Amino acid sequence: MKRFLSRWMKDVWWSPPRPISAGSRSYIYRPRRIDGPQFIHIGARSTVDRYSWLSALGAYAGQEYSPRIVLGDDVHIGRYACITSISSIVVDDGCLLSEYVYISDLAHGVDPEGGLLVDQPLVSKGPVRIGAHSFIGYRSCIMPGVALGRHCVVGANSVVTRSFSDYSMVAGCPARLVKKYSLKAQEWVLATESQEND
């Protein structure tokens, strides 16, 4: 019995946390916070800078979830980023995220009769996807349910609450389409009213 308890304590209390699945030459700089490393995958040659928080929550407030956070190849994320998931967040290859970027696919329960907010179950508000080779500016927030296409640009301090197609430049709170990249002219051009309403 004593030997069994000793082995159990070693396995349960002293085993190191499960590692994140990561490709070659990828690195998450310390200090950092990582929740649910078994639900996180990072591709090759990607970096997450200091003081960032990757949180894939498999359980919270008595409920279980099936989260995943996927960062593709050649993704680079600045300091103090916060990425939280109970559903799915995918950042495709070649994306660059500036400092203090926030990405989430969830919301806290806010039932006035449900007790302390911190003790209420989390609610999935839809998966998030950021298309390949997109840039997310300083202190921007990508909210639940948003999908950004390839080669999108999000201006600093923007709050993105809806999806945008490939080659969109968006800014504001809430973010609006300001420019589209013209493959024909090979430059960013002001968005038309019809494009803004798409």
Backbone hydrogen bonds, N-H to C=O, Kabsch-Sander energy under -0.5 kcal/mol:
donor,donor_aa,acceptor,acceptor_aa,energy
5,L,1,M,-2.7
6,S,2,K,-2.3
7,R,3,R,-2.4
8,W,4,F,-2.8
9,M,5,L,-2.8
10,K,6,S,-2.0
11,D,7,R,-2.5
12,V,8,W,-3.0
13,W,9,M,-2.3
14,W,9,M,-1.0
14,W,10,K,-0.8
21,S,37,P,-0.5
21,S,40,I,-1.5
22,A,20,I,-0.6
23,G,42,I,-1.7
23,G,43,G,-0.9
26,S,23,G,-1.0
27,Y,46,S,-2.2
29,Y,27,Y,-0.6
29,Y,48,V,-2.6
33,R,52,S,-2.2
35,D,54,L,-2.9
39,F,36,G,-2.3
40,I,37,P,-1.6
41,H,69,I,-2.7
42,I,21,S,-2.9
43,G,71,L,-2.4
43,G,72,G,-0.7
45,R,24,S,-2.8
46,S,43,G,-0.6
47,T,75,V,-2.3
48,V,27,Y,-2.0
49,D,77,I,-2.4
51,Y,31,P,-3.2
52,S,49,D,-0.8
53,W,81,A,-2.7
54,L,33,R,-2.4
55,S,53,W,-0.6
55,S,83,I,-3.1
56,A,35,D,-2.4
56,A,54,L,-0.5
57,L,55,S,-0.7
57,L,85,S,-2.4
58,G,56,A,-0.8
60,Y,63,Q,-2.5
63,Q,60,Y,-2.0
65,Y,58,G,-3.1
66,S,86,I,-0.9
69,I,39,F,-2.1
70,V,89,I,-2.7
71,L,41,H,-2.7
72,G,91,V,-2.9
74,D,44,A,-2.8
75,V,72,G,-0.7
76,H,95,C,-2.2
77,I,47,T,-2.2
78,G,97,L,-2.0
78,G,98,S,-0.6
80,Y,50,R,-1.9
81,A,78,G,-0.8
82,C,101,V,-2.7
83,I,53,W,-2.7
84,T,103,I,-2.4
85,S,55,S,-3.0
89,I,68,R,-2.2
90,V,128,V,-2.2
91,V,70,V,-3.1
92,D,90,V,-0.6
92,D,130,I,-2.7
94,G,73,D,-2.7
95,C,92,D,-1.1
96,L,134,S,-2.4
97,L,76,H,-3.0
98,S,136,I,-2.6
100,Y,79,R,-2.7
101,V,98,S,-0.8
102,Y,140,S,-2.5
103,I,82,C,-2.6
104,S,142,I,-1.8
105,D,84,T,-1.4
107,A,123,V,-2.0
109,G,121,P,-0.7
114,G,111,D,-2.1
119,D,116,L,-1.2
120,Q,117,L,-1.4
123,V,107,A,-3.0
125,K,105,D,-2.4
126,G,105,D,-0.6
128,V,88,S,-2.6
129,R,146,V,-1.9
130,I,90,V,-2.6
131,G,129,R,-0.6
131,G,148,L,-1.6
131,G,149,G,-0.5
133,H,93,D,-2.2
134,S,131,G,-0.9
135,F,152,C,-2.8
136,I,96,L,-2.4
137,G,135,F,-0.5
137,G,154,V,-1.9
139,R,99,E,-2.5
140,S,137,G,-1.7
141,C,158,S,-2.8
142,I,102,Y,-3.1
143,M,141,C,-0.6
143,M,160,V,-2.4
145,G,126,G,-1.6
146,V,143,M,-1.3
148,L,129,R,-2.9
149,G,164,F,-1.4
151,H,132,A,-2.8
152,C,149,G,-0.7
153,V,168,S,-2.6
154,V,135,F,-2.5
155,G,153,V,-0.5
155,G,170,V,-2.9
157,N,138,Y,-3.2
158,S,155,G,-1.2
159,V,172,G,-2.3
160,V,141,C,-3.1
160,V,158,S,-0.5
161,T,159,V,-0.8
164,F,147,A,-1.7
167,Y,150,R,-3.0
168,S,165,S,-0.6
169,M,179,K,-2.7
170,V,153,V,-2.9
170,V,168,S,-0.5
171,A,176,R,-1.9
173,C,174,P,-0.6
175,A,159,V,-2.7
176,R,171,A,-2.5
178,V,169,M,-3.1
179,K,169,M,-1.7
180,K,189,V,-2.6
181,Y,167,Y,-2.0
182,S,180,K,-0.5
182,S,187,E,-2.9
183,L,181,Y,-0.7
186,Q,182,S,-2.0
187,E,182,S,-1.0
189,V,180,K,-2.9
191,A,178,V,-2.1
196,E,192,T,-2.0
197,N,193,E,-1.4
198,D,195,Q,-1.1
